[in-house]
Structure formats: C-alpha cells, structure tokens
Amino acid sequence: MNLVMSEIESPYFVEILRGVEETLDNAGLSMVLTTTHDEARRHRRWMARVVEHGTEGVVLVLPDEHAAPLEELRRRGIPFAVVDQEERGNLCRLRRRMESVLLLGLKT
C-alpha cells in the first residue's frame, strides 16, 4: 500500500501516518511512504514506481491542485483514497475510507 504525502513535519501529517500504518498493520499489510515536498519531479517518480511495481492501493494526502495522479490511478484501476484539509481531526472518517481502499485493493 502506498501513502503519498506532501510533507510529514506537522502533527496533522504524523497523525495520519500513524493511523494509516495502524490500519494496514491490522490488515497484515505494509506501507510504502513517499513524501513529495510538492515537487512535480517527485510526483512523476512516484507514479512511475507504482506503475512499474504495482500496489494494493494508494492514500493521497496532497494539496487540491494535484489532480493528475488521480486520473492516472483511475485509468489504471488502482484503488485510492484522498485526504484533504477539510478532514483535519476526523481520523474516524479517514480510517473508514482507508478500510474501503483495503477491501478494494485486496479484491483486485
């Protein structure tokens, strides 16, 4: 499973990281973490690795202007969940969404 974040310095991102890691661990899965630092080059490298090596699913924690990866994931049939700034403090919703991605990913 891939977790893609623009950064990991703030407590918000650390909380998401812990929640995703715990959910995946409970499902017997591991996580690959990518931080993009909002650099297009890092986005492209991450997508190339996902295409080359595959993934069970993706959780994206990126600014709204990064819609291109979503279209590519849809086109390739890769399950994903997007966490946006409005979900700050709502990790229950994130955990439910993450579990949905796990179910989709495990069925492919």
C-alpha positions as CSV (number, residue, x, y, z in Angstrom):
1,M,0.0,0.0,0.0
2,N,1.3,3.5,-0.8
3,L,0.9,6.6,1.3
4,V,1.8,9.8,-0.5
5,M,2.1,13.0,1.4
6,S,3.4,16.4,0.6
7,E,5.3,16.6,3.9
8,I,5.5,14.9,7.3
9,E,6.7,17.6,9.6
10,S,3.3,18.8,11.0
11,P,1.4,16.9,13.8
12,Y,-1.5,16.6,11.3
13,F,0.5,14.5,8.9
14,V,2.2,12.5,11.6
15,E,-1.3,11.6,13.0
16,I,-2.4,10.5,9.5
17,L,0.8,8.5,9.1
18,R,0.2,6.7,12.4
19,G,-3.4,5.9,11.6
20,V,-2.7,4.5,8.1
21,E,0.2,2.5,9.5
22,E,-2.0,1.0,12.3
23,T,-4.9,0.2,9.9
24,L,-2.5,-1.5,7.4
25,D,-0.8,-3.4,10.2
26,N,-4.1,-4.7,11.4
27,A,-4.9,-5.9,7.9
28,G,-1.5,-7.6,7.6
29,L,-0.2,-5.2,5.0
30,S,2.8,-3.0,4.8
31,M,3.2,0.6,3.7
32,V,5.5,2.5,1.3
33,L,5.7,6.2,2.3
34,T,6.5,8.8,-0.3
35,T,6.9,12.5,0.5
36,T,6.7,14.8,-2.5
37,H,7.5,18.2,-0.9
38,D,5.2,19.5,-3.6
39,E,7.7,18.8,-6.4
40,A,6.5,17.7,-9.8
41,R,9.6,15.6,-10.3
42,R,8.8,13.5,-7.1
43,H,5.2,13.0,-8.2
44,R,6.3,11.7,-11.6
45,R,8.9,9.3,-10.0
46,W,6.4,8.0,-7.5
47,M,3.8,7.3,-10.2
48,A,6.4,5.6,-12.4
49,R,7.3,3.3,-9.5
50,V,3.6,2.5,-8.8
51,V,3.1,1.6,-12.5
52,E,6.3,-0.5,-12.6
53,H,5.9,-2.4,-9.3
54,G,2.1,-2.2,-8.7
55,T,0.3,-1.6,-5.4
56,E,-2.7,-2.8,-3.4
57,G,-3.9,0.8,-3.2
58,V,-3.0,4.4,-2.5
59,V,-3.8,7.0,0.1
60,L,-3.0,10.6,-1.1
61,V,-2.6,13.5,1.3
62,L,-1.8,16.2,-1.2
63,P,-2.9,19.8,-2.0
64,D,-6.0,20.0,-4.2
65,E,-4.0,21.1,-7.3
66,H,-2.6,17.6,-7.7
67,A,-5.4,16.0,-9.7
68,A,-3.2,14.4,-12.3
69,P,-2.3,11.4,-10.2
70,L,-5.9,10.7,-9.5
71,E,-6.7,10.4,-13.2
72,E,-3.8,8.1,-13.8
73,L,-4.8,5.9,-10.8
74,R,-8.4,5.7,-12.1
75,R,-7.2,4.9,-15.6
76,R,-5.1,2.0,-14.3
77,G,-7.8,0.7,-11.9
78,I,-5.7,1.3,-8.8
79,P,-7.9,1.9,-5.7
80,F,-7.2,5.1,-3.8
81,A,-8.4,7.5,-1.1
82,V,-7.8,11.2,-0.9
83,V,-7.4,13.0,2.4
84,D,-7.9,16.7,2.2
85,Q,-7.5,19.6,4.6
86,E,-11.3,19.5,5.5
87,E,-10.7,16.2,7.2
88,R,-8.3,17.5,9.8
89,G,-9.3,16.0,13.1
90,N,-11.6,13.4,11.5
91,L,-9.5,10.3,11.6
92,C,-12.5,8.1,12.0
93,R,-13.6,9.1,8.5
94,L,-10.1,8.5,7.2
95,R,-9.9,5.1,8.8
96,R,-13.3,4.1,7.2
97,R,-12.1,5.3,3.9
98,M,-8.7,3.5,4.3
99,E,-10.5,0.3,5.1
100,S,-12.6,0.7,1.9
101,V,-9.4,1.1,-0.1
102,L,-8.0,-2.0,1.5
103,L,-11.1,-4.0,0.6
104,L,-10.9,-2.8,-3.0
105,G,-7.2,-3.4,-3.2
106,L,-7.4,-6.9,-1.8
107,K,-10.1,-7.9,-4.3
108,T,-8.0,-6.9,-7.4
